[in-house]
Amino acid sequence: MRHEKAGRLLELARMLASTAEGLTLDEMADRLGVGRRTAERMRDAVREVFPQLEEVDDPPTRRFRIPSGLDGLFQAPTAEELAALNAAAEAWSAQGASARANALKSLEQKVLSATRAAARRRLAPDLEALLQAETIAVQAGPRPFEDEAVLATIRDALKGLSTLRFRYEGGSTPGRAREVTPYGVLFGRANYLVAAEGEGSPRNWRLDRLRDVEVTGRPARRDERFSLQDYADESFGIYQDDTEDVVLRILPASAEGALRWRFHSNQTLEQQPDGSVVVRFRASGMRELAWHLFTWGDQVQILAPQRLRELIVEQIELARRAHATATDAPTA
């Protein structure tokens, strides 16, 4: 138990050293999963070991931080942490997300190079065992376009609050030059720049269709009320269209899986007396949702909206026609 308590204190010290603005007692309690009084005692214990802990006034409360960071002695990574970092890099690499994969691999090298030699030697056998025993199951799907130069330019514009200029090989006028206010990037099965052109609302621009991307240096006037997370949460996947109330019924045979499944970030799940599960959420992107519902086979019933029900019937009919005529095609 004493070892466990020491580990929790070190965890808190790392939190306090990794924040520039500091943490309140309530934030400490929330992150550690303890009560406020326990968080207060832990803070006092950390102050005894790290007297450089300072208080920052932030009316009506106070924040605490360790401004100079922690000595490397307290920062040695574990084999599990390094294995997780390596796995995340490999997963992104397998998905074609080379820019983010390379960033994680670079971080891994920096962490290892900052770790003391004795600690690296102790870690090596356990890390090797975990890397050999754990891998990522590759799933079928598109490999998203992720050009490091394009991403770097977009990030420069976002950090510098500047507009972006590019030629867009998509839309109704392919090849037309555009100047937009960037709001962020959506990573998924395809990667998109979220940006507004002129006085328009933010919309999606596929990264693989951007050409000659450059930062203009002109100030980008963003809508301060815009939230990229809220924007992403409006749709099922990436596609944006009319937002609708979706109601699905998962049959009893697949109810257990539905209770562990995340259809949407704002979903609610209702278990029914017959063993089925009703899923409710509000989203746009009905076509992409219809494609996903194919994977549930006959275990899902669309209760609403009518447009989604018609869409999936249409897609099923298209697939039926394609496969009905496929029997006439020559075999290999």
C-alpha positions as CSV (number, residue, x, y, z in Angstrom):
1,M,0.0,0.0,0.0
2,R,2.9,2.4,0.8
3,H,4.3,1.8,-2.7
4,E,0.8,2.5,-4.2
5,K,0.5,5.8,-2.3
6,A,4.0,6.9,-3.4
7,G,3.1,6.1,-7.0
8,R,-0.1,8.3,-6.7
9,L,1.9,11.2,-5.3
10,L,4.4,10.9,-8.1
11,E,1.5,10.9,-10.6
12,L,0.2,14.1,-9.1
13,A,3.6,15.7,-9.2
14,R,3.9,14.9,-12.9
15,M,0.5,16.5,-13.5
16,L,1.6,19.6,-11.7
17,A,4.8,19.8,-13.6
18,S,3.2,19.3,-17.0
19,T,0.7,22.2,-16.8
20,A,1.6,25.9,-17.4
21,E,-1.5,27.3,-15.9
22,G,-1.6,25.0,-12.9
23,L,-4.4,22.8,-11.4
24,T,-7.1,23.6,-8.9
25,L,-7.8,21.2,-6.1
26,D,-11.1,20.2,-7.8
27,E,-9.2,19.4,-11.0
28,M,-6.6,17.3,-9.1
29,A,-9.4,15.4,-7.4
30,D,-11.2,14.8,-10.7
31,R,-8.0,13.6,-12.5
32,L,-7.0,11.3,-9.6
33,G,-10.5,10.0,-8.9
34,V,-10.4,11.0,-5.2
35,G,-12.3,13.4,-3.0
36,R,-11.3,17.1,-2.5
37,R,-10.0,16.5,1.0
38,T,-7.8,13.6,-0.2
39,A,-6.5,15.8,-3.1
40,E,-5.6,18.5,-0.5
41,R,-3.6,16.1,1.6
42,M,-1.8,14.7,-1.5
43,R,-0.9,18.3,-2.6
44,D,0.6,19.0,0.8
45,A,2.6,15.7,0.6
46,V,3.9,16.7,-2.8
47,R,4.9,20.1,-1.5
48,E,7.1,18.4,1.1
49,V,9.0,16.5,-1.6
50,F,8.9,19.4,-4.2
51,P,9.2,22.7,-2.3
52,Q,9.2,24.5,-5.6
53,L,5.5,23.9,-5.9
54,E,3.9,27.3,-6.3
55,E,0.4,28.8,-5.9
56,V,-1.1,31.0,-8.6
57,D,-4.1,33.2,-7.8
58,D,-7.0,32.6,-10.2
59,P,-10.0,34.2,-8.5
60,P,-12.2,32.8,-7.1
61,T,-9.9,29.9,-6.7
62,R,-6.1,29.0,-6.6
63,R,-4.0,26.9,-8.9
64,F,-0.9,24.9,-8.1
65,R,2.0,24.0,-10.4
66,I,5.7,22.9,-10.3
67,P,7.1,25.5,-12.7
68,S,10.6,24.0,-13.3
69,G,9.5,20.5,-14.2
70,L,10.8,17.3,-12.7
71,D,14.2,15.8,-12.7
72,G,14.7,12.9,-15.1
73,L,14.9,10.6,-12.1
74,F,11.2,10.9,-11.6
75,Q,10.3,10.8,-15.3
76,A,11.5,7.4,-16.5
77,P,8.9,5.8,-18.7
78,T,7.5,2.3,-18.1
79,A,7.7,-0.5,-20.6
80,E,3.9,-0.4,-20.9
81,E,3.9,3.3,-21.8
82,L,6.6,2.9,-24.4
83,A,4.8,-0.1,-25.9
84,A,1.5,1.9,-26.1
85,L,3.4,4.7,-27.8
86,N,4.9,2.3,-30.3
87,A,1.5,0.6,-30.9
88,A,-0.1,3.9,-31.6
89,A,2.6,4.8,-34.1
90,E,2.3,1.4,-35.9
91,A,-1.5,1.7,-36.0
92,W,-1.3,5.1,-37.6
93,S,1.3,3.9,-40.0
94,A,-0.9,1.0,-41.0
95,Q,-3.8,3.4,-41.7
96,G,-1.6,5.5,-43.9
97,A,-1.3,8.4,-41.4
98,S,2.4,8.7,-42.0
99,A,2.8,12.3,-40.6
100,R,1.3,11.4,-37.2
101,A,3.1,8.1,-37.2
102,N,6.4,9.8,-37.8
103,A,5.7,12.3,-35.1
104,L,5.0,9.6,-32.5
105,K,8.2,7.7,-33.6
106,S,10.2,10.9,-33.2
107,L,8.7,11.4,-29.7
108,E,9.5,7.8,-28.8
109,Q,13.2,8.4,-29.7
110,K,13.2,11.7,-27.7
111,V,11.8,9.9,-24.7
112,L,14.3,7.1,-24.9
113,S,17.2,9.5,-25.5
114,A,16.2,11.5,-22.4
115,T,16.0,8.3,-20.3
116,R,19.1,7.4,-18.2
117,A,21.1,4.5,-19.6
118,A,20.5,2.3,-16.5
119,A,16.8,2.8,-16.8
120,R,16.9,2.0,-20.6
121,R,18.7,-1.3,-19.8
122,R,16.1,-2.2,-17.2
123,L,13.3,-1.4,-19.7
124,A,14.7,-3.2,-22.7
125,P,13.7,-6.9,-21.9
126,D,10.2,-6.0,-20.8
127,L,9.7,-3.7,-23.8
128,E,10.9,-6.3,-26.2
129,A,8.6,-8.9,-24.7
130,L,5.5,-6.6,-25.0
131,L,6.4,-5.5,-28.6
132,Q,6.6,-9.2,-29.7
133,A,3.4,-10.1,-27.8
134,E,1.1,-7.3,-28.9
135,T,0.1,-6.1,-32.4
136,I,-2.7,-4.3,-34.1
137,A,-5.4,-6.1,-36.2
138,V,-5.5,-4.3,-39.5
139,Q,-9.0,-3.4,-40.6
140,A,-10.2,-3.0,-44.2
141,G,-10.8,0.5,-45.3
142,P,-9.4,3.5,-47.3
143,R,-5.9,4.7,-46.5
144,P,-6.4,8.5,-45.8
145,F,-4.1,11.0,-47.6
146,E,-1.7,12.5,-45.2
147,D,1.1,14.6,-46.8
148,E,3.5,16.0,-44.2
149,A,4.1,19.2,-46.1
150,V,0.4,19.9,-46.5
151,L,-0.3,19.2,-42.8
152,A,2.7,21.4,-41.8
153,T,1.4,24.3,-43.9
154,I,-2.1,24.0,-42.4
155,R,-0.7,23.8,-38.9
156,D,1.4,26.9,-39.5
157,A,-1.7,28.8,-40.6
158,L,-3.6,27.6,-37.6
159,K,-0.9,28.6,-35.2
160,G,-0.3,31.9,-36.9
161,L,-4.0,32.8,-37.2
162,S,-3.5,33.3,-40.9
163,T,-5.6,32.5,-44.0
164,L,-4.6,29.7,-46.4
165,R,-4.5,29.8,-50.2
166,F,-4.7,26.7,-52.4
167,R,-6.1,25.3,-55.6
168,Y,-8.9,22.9,-55.0
169,E,-9.3,20.0,-57.4
170,G,-12.9,19.3,-56.3
171,G,-16.3,20.8,-56.1
172,S,-18.2,22.3,-59.0
173,T,-15.2,24.3,-60.3
174,P,-12.1,22.0,-60.1
175,G,-8.7,23.9,-60.1
176,R,-10.1,27.2,-58.8
177,A,-7.9,29.2,-56.5
178,R,-9.3,29.6,-53.0
179,E,-8.4,31.6,-49.9
180,V,-10.0,30.3,-46.7
181,T,-10.0,30.8,-42.9
182,P,-8.8,27.5,-41.4
183,Y,-10.6,26.1,-38.3
184,G,-8.9,22.7,-38.0
185,V,-8.4,19.2,-39.4
186,L,-10.7,16.2,-39.2
187,F,-8.9,12.9,-39.3
188,G,-10.8,9.8,-40.3
189,R,-11.2,7.4,-43.2
190,A,-10.5,10.5,-45.3
191,N,-8.8,13.6,-43.9
192,Y,-10.4,17.0,-44.3
193,L,-9.5,20.7,-43.7
194,V,-12.4,22.5,-42.0
195,A,-12.3,26.0,-43.3
196,A,-14.6,28.9,-44.3
197,E,-14.3,30.8,-47.6
198,G,-15.1,34.5,-47.4
199,E,-18.1,35.1,-45.2
200,G,-19.4,31.5,-45.6
201,S,-19.7,28.9,-42.9
202,P,-17.0,26.3,-42.3
203,R,-17.1,23.3,-44.5
204,N,-14.9,20.3,-45.4
205,W,-12.1,20.3,-48.0
206,R,-10.5,17.0,-48.7
207,L,-6.7,17.2,-48.1
208,D,-5.9,15.0,-51.2
209,R,-7.5,17.6,-53.4
210,L,-5.5,20.6,-52.1
211,R,-2.8,21.8,-54.5
212,D,-0.1,24.5,-54.0
213,V,-1.0,25.1,-50.4
214,E,0.5,28.3,-48.8
215,V,0.1,30.5,-45.8
216,T,-0.8,34.0,-46.9
217,G,0.1,35.9,-43.7
218,R,-3.2,37.8,-43.8
219,P,-5.2,37.6,-40.6
220,A,-7.9,34.9,-40.4
221,R,-11.1,36.3,-38.9
222,R,-12.6,33.2,-37.2
223,D,-15.9,32.9,-35.5
224,E,-15.0,32.6,-31.9
225,R,-18.2,30.7,-31.2
226,F,-17.1,27.8,-33.5
227,S,-16.2,24.5,-31.8
228,L,-14.4,21.9,-34.0
229,Q,-15.6,19.1,-31.6
230,D,-19.2,20.3,-31.8
231,Y,-18.9,20.5,-35.6
232,A,-17.6,17.0,-35.8
233,D,-20.3,15.7,-33.4
234,E,-23.0,16.9,-35.8
235,S,-22.3,14.2,-38.3
236,F,-22.0,10.5,-38.4
237,G,-18.5,10.2,-39.7
238,I,-17.3,13.0,-41.9
239,Y,-20.2,13.9,-44.2
240,Q,-22.3,16.9,-43.4
241,D,-25.9,17.4,-44.5
242,D,-29.2,18.0,-42.7
243,T,-29.1,17.1,-39.0
244,E,-31.8,14.6,-38.0
245,D,-33.0,12.6,-35.1
246,V,-32.0,9.0,-35.5
247,V,-33.7,6.1,-33.7
248,L,-32.5,2.5,-34.2
249,R,-33.7,-0.7,-32.6
250,I,-31.1,-3.4,-32.1
251,L,-32.6,-6.9,-31.9
252,P,-32.2,-9.0,-28.7
253,A,-29.6,-11.3,-30.2
254,S,-27.2,-8.3,-30.7
255,A,-28.2,-6.3,-27.7
256,E,-25.1,-7.0,-25.7
257,G,-22.9,-5.8,-28.5
258,A,-25.0,-2.7,-28.9
259,L,-24.6,-1.8,-25.3
260,R,-20.8,-1.7,-25.8
261,W,-21.0,0.1,-29.2
262,R,-20.6,3.8,-29.9
263,F,-22.8,4.9,-32.7
264,H,-22.4,8.6,-31.9
265,S,-21.0,10.9,-29.2
266,N,-24.5,12.1,-28.1
267,Q,-26.2,8.7,-28.2
268,T,-28.6,7.3,-25.5
269,L,-29.3,3.6,-25.0
270,E,-32.6,2.2,-23.8
271,Q,-33.0,-1.4,-22.9
272,Q,-36.4,-2.8,-23.8
273,P,-38.5,-5.4,-21.9
274,D,-38.2,-7.8,-24.9
275,G,-34.3,-7.6,-24.7
276,S,-33.8,-5.3,-27.6
277,V,-32.0,-1.9,-27.3
278,V,-33.2,1.4,-28.7
279,V,-30.4,3.8,-29.7
280,R,-31.2,7.5,-30.1
281,F,-28.9,10.3,-31.3
282,R,-29.0,13.4,-33.5
283,A,-26.6,13.6,-36.4
284,S,-26.1,14.4,-40.1
285,G,-24.4,12.2,-42.7
286,M,-27.2,9.7,-43.3
287,R,-25.5,8.1,-46.3
288,E,-22.4,7.2,-44.3
289,L,-24.7,6.0,-41.4
290,A,-26.6,3.8,-43.9
291,W,-23.3,2.2,-45.0
292,H,-22.4,1.5,-41.4
293,L,-25.7,-0.1,-40.7
294,F,-25.1,-2.6,-43.4
295,T,-22.5,-4.2,-41.0
296,W,-25.4,-5.0,-38.6
297,G,-27.2,-7.1,-41.1
298,D,-30.7,-8.1,-40.0
299,Q,-30.0,-7.1,-36.4
300,V,-30.9,-3.5,-36.7
301,Q,-34.2,-1.8,-37.5
302,I,-34.4,1.9,-38.5
303,L,-37.3,3.5,-36.7
304,A,-36.4,7.1,-37.8
305,P,-35.9,9.1,-39.9
306,Q,-37.8,8.0,-42.9
307,R,-35.0,9.3,-45.2
308,L,-32.5,7.0,-43.6
309,R,-34.8,4.0,-44.1
310,E,-35.3,4.9,-47.7
311,L,-31.6,5.4,-48.2
312,I,-30.6,2.0,-46.9
313,V,-33.3,0.3,-49.0
314,E,-32.0,2.1,-52.0
315,Q,-28.4,1.0,-51.3
316,I,-29.5,-2.6,-50.7
317,E,-31.3,-2.5,-54.1
318,L,-28.2,-1.1,-55.9
319,A,-26.1,-3.9,-54.3
320,R,-28.7,-6.5,-55.3
321,R,-28.7,-5.3,-58.9
322,A,-24.9,-5.3,-59.1
323,H,-24.7,-8.9,-57.8
324,A,-27.6,-10.1,-59.9
325,T,-25.8,-9.0,-63.1
326,A,-22.4,-10.2,-61.8
327,T,-23.4,-13.8,-62.7
328,D,-23.2,-12.8,-66.3
329,A,-19.6,-11.6,-66.0
330,P,-16.7,-13.8,-67.1
331,T,-14.9,-15.7,-64.4
332,A,-11.1,-15.7,-64.0
